[in-house]
């Protein structure tokens, strides 16, 4: 029986209850909230490992809730929405979500996404057998604690942002294409990955670069991909 807790947030009770059935069948503990405000209240008093968060909700919508959650927590967030356009996906990812599922969806697809996020969040990651502490010119990554420091100050990265930073820092100087980054971090074939990866790269730069438009660490190699300088 799994020890992990998933917080399901949707204003539709049938959707909440349906997701709960499938997650409980996989051994997860499930908490349910009807809006973003209630989700935040539940986070204050419960240890949660993955959040499923609908975008369109009364009281506090999913985008606003994600902003508030990201102020203090790096728990993986999977957003739900009836909108399938790339711009909506990018908006959700840009505010701190880690994954995006479009309604209607098959419940087992959502369960698979939950499992994928848990693997990234809980494990030491793909590079656990490599150096547990990497330092590049004042930028420090601690694999054990999943923490990034910039000149001694903690940098709050989402789990996906951490995995991208870890990939590039472990392989400092090596250029990774967008496809490489997506397939290594998301552990699935790259499909329409360019915008998704670009959004996360931009968010990382905003957090680790003094001047994101003239980056010191995370550099683009035009026509090839991205790298972090040695």
N, C-alpha and C positions, 0 to 999 in steps of 0.2 A: 504493500500500500504506500503510495507516494506521500511524502511529507509536505508537498508544495501546495500553496494556496493561490487560487486565481480569483481575481475580483472582476465580475461581469457587470458592466454598466450599460444599461439600455432602458429607454422609457417604455418599451414594449414588454409587458410581463411574459407573453408567450415566448418571445425570443430569449429572455433571461432564463426562463424555466427550461426551454429546449437545450440551450447551451449547457446549462447545469447538468442535465441528464447525461450528456455525452462526456463531460469532464469528470463527473463522479464515476462513470463507468471505467475511466482510465485511472482512477484512484486519487484524483485531486480533491482537495478541500475547496469549496466554492463559497464565495461571498457575493451578494447581489445588491446592486444599487440602481435606483430608478433615474438618477441624474448625477451630474458631476459633483455637485455639492455633497450629496450623500456619500459618493465614492471617497471624497477627501476626508470626510468624517470617519469612515471605516478605516482608512489608512492610518489615522492617528492612533488607533487602538488595536490594530492587527498587523501581523507580519504577512506581507503580500509579495509574491514572487513574479507574477505577471498580471497586467491590467488589460482587460478588453473594454474598449471605450467607444461608444457610439458618438458620432459627431453631432447629429441633430437631436438635442434634448432640451426640455424646459429647465428653468431655474439656473442651470449652469451647463453650457454645451461642452462638447468634447474638446474643442480647440482651447477654450478658456480654462477648462480643467487641466489640460496638459501643461499649459503655461504655469499654473499654480503647483502642480505636482513636480515639475522639473526644477522649481526653485529649491527643493530640498531633497528630492529622490531621483535615483537613476533606474528605477524599476522599469523593465521592458513594457512598452505600451503598444498594443495592437489596436488600431483604429478600425471602426466599422462605419460604412457609409453606403447609401444607395447611389451615390454619384461615382461614376466610373472614369470621368475625365482625368487626364494626367495632371491638370492644374490643381484639382482637388487633392490628388494623392501627394503632390509636391507640397501643397500647403500643410497637409497633415504631418508629413515628414519634417518639414522645415521648423515646425514648432516643437519638435522633440519626440514624435512617435517613431517607433522602430520598425513597424510593419503596418500594412494596410490591406484590409479585406473588403471587397465590394459585395453588397447585398444584391440579390440573394446568394448565399454561399452554402456549400455542403458542410454540415457540422464537423465531419471528420477532417476536412481541409483546415478548419479553424483549430481543431485539436492538434493537427500536425504543426501548425504555426506556433501554437503554445509550446509544444515540445522543443521546437527549434530555438525559440527565444530562451527557454529554460537552460538548454545546453550552453548557450553563450553566456548567460547571466551567472550560472552557478559554477560551471567548470572553470579550470584555470586556462582553458582555451587551447587552441591548436599548437601554441608554442610553449607549452608548459615545461618541455624538456630543455628549453633554451634559457638564456640568462633571465633571471627573475627581476633584475634591475637594469634598465637601460638608460644611459644618460647621453644626451647630445646637446652640447652647448647650452646648458641650463634647463633643458627640457628633459624631465625624468619620468619614466614609466615603470611602475611597480606591478609586476604580473600577479603576485600573491594577493595584494589588496585591491587590485584593479584600479589603481589610482595614478593620476597624472599630475605632476607638479611642474610649474613654470617659475624658475628662480625662487623655489621654496614655497610658492603659493599654490594651493590646491586648485585644479582645473576640473570643473564639473562637466563630465562627458556622459552622454547616454551610452548604453551598452554597445550599440552599433558604432557610434563614434569611437569608443574605446578600441573595438576590434579593428577598425580601419587604421587607427593610430598605431596600434600594436603591430599590425602587419607591416606597415611602412617603417616603423622604428626598428623592428627586429631585422628587417632587410634594408637598412639604411643605405642609400646610394643606388638601390635597384629601382628601376622604373616599372610600375605596374599599370597595365591597361585598365580601362574601366571594366571590361569583361573579367579580367583577372581579379580585380578587387571585389566585384559583385559575387563571383562564384566562390571565392575563398571565404568571404565574410558571411554571405547569406546561405552558403552551402546548397545552392541550387543553380540550374542553368540561367545564364543572363538573358533576360528578355525585356526590352525597353529599359535597360539599366542605366542609360546615360544620364537622364535627368535625376534619377534617384541617387546615384553615386555623387553627382555634382552638388546636390543639395547638402548631403552630409559633409562633403569636403568643405563647402562654404561655411557650414556651422563650426567645423573643427577650426578652420582658419580664424573665425571670429573669436574663438576662445583661446587660441595659443599664439596668435600673431599680434604684435603691436600695431602693424599696418597690414591688414588682410589683403589689400590691393597690391602690396609689395612684400610678399611673404618671405620670411627669413628661413623657415623650416619646411613647410609643405609646398613644394614647387610643382608647377605643371611643366611637362615636357611636350610641347605642342605637337599634335598629331600622333603621340604615343601614349601618354598617360600621366601618372603622378608619382612623385617620390619625396622622401624626406632626406635632406642632405646629411651626409656623415658628419 
